[in-house]
Amino acid sequence: MSDNIVIHDYDLSRNDRNKRNNHKSFVLWFTGLSGSGKSTIANQVEVELFKQKYQVYSLDGDNIRSGINKGLGFTKEDRLENLRRIAEVSKLFVDAGHITIAAFVSPLKSDREQVKKIVGEADFVEVFVDTSLEECERRDVKGLYKKARAGEIKNFTGIDAPYEAPVNPDIHIKTEQVSVAEAVKTITNYLNNKF
């Protein structure tokens, strides 16, 4: 940090916001292959929490890469910077008293560890949306796997870039065995204990 940056001490704290919202703030981090169902499940979790009057907001590739991370590509370095910025934005939302839902491939264990370190381990809930590569390719919602297999997209996770599955996630959703509604229920049940 520059010697010229001095952190201002604000009168309102995260604790004040959590008390007013009547719930803790934290990050619910969804990881999994493209097409695994991360965004679909995350969206429904957000809807359910919103119905229950929680302060909640979702971050995903669409709202991040079309704005704050617009200039980043998909090289290893750009992916790392993409996730670092997302972690910093998530941390701000947590400080603002929000349950922050983040749905990102985040393929490497080291990447997720960096996010957890920035956000804070106590404020980080990892949700592994576990879907086989074969099923993700079958779904191919955005046509990305087809392009990656044709060589039109380079460094595509699962094809020519690795995905390291979480070994011990807080929540493990196997989408080929449960419906979206069942996944949402599993996650909200976990969160009820966290609240």
VENHURA-V5817 format. One record per residue. PHI is phi in whole degrees, -180 to 180 (* if undefined). Layout:
PHI + PHI
This chain:
* + -64 + -65 + -90 + -100 + -119 + -72 + -79 + -94 + -80 + -71 + -92 + -108 + -59 + -60 + -60 + -67 + -63 + -64 + -64 + -77 + 66 + -161 + -73 + -109 + -167 + -110 + -104 + -101 + -92 + -128 + 164 + -62 + -60 + 88 + -73 + 110 + -53 + -67 + -62 + -68 + -58 + -60 + -71 + -64 + -60 + -60 + -64 + -67 + -61 + -59 + -86 + 74 + -86 + -79 + -144 + -149 + -105 + -117 + -150 + -57 + -68 + -82 + -91 + -76 + -92 + -134 + -57 + -111 + -55 + -87 + -90 + -98 + -124 + -70 + -57 + -67 + -67 + -64 + -63 + -66 + -56 + -69 + -61 + -65 + -62 + -61 + -66 + -64 + -59 + -61 + -65 + -62 + -63 + -62 + -79 + 93 + -99 + -79 + -106 + -101 + -122 + -117 + -142 + -51 + 36 + -72 + -104 + -57 + -63 + -64 + -67 + -65 + -64 + -60 + -60 + -65 + -67 + -69 + 110 + -56 + -68 + -107 + -122 + -117 + -93 + -115 + -93 + -92 + -91 + -137 + -63 + -57 + -60 + -70 + -62 + -67 + -64 + -69 + 33 + -51 + -104 + 73 + -76 + -65 + -59 + -66 + -65 + -65 + -85 + 83 + -81 + -123 + -100 + 59 + -90 + -58 + 96 + -107 + -122 + -138 + -76 + -127 + -100 + -66 + -59 + -84 + -139 + -69 + -66 + -134 + -121 + -110 + -101 + -69 + -83 + -118 + -131 + -80 + -60 + -60 + -67 + -63 + -61 + -63 + -58 + -69 + -67 + -63 + -60 + -68 + -58 + -70 + -68 + -66
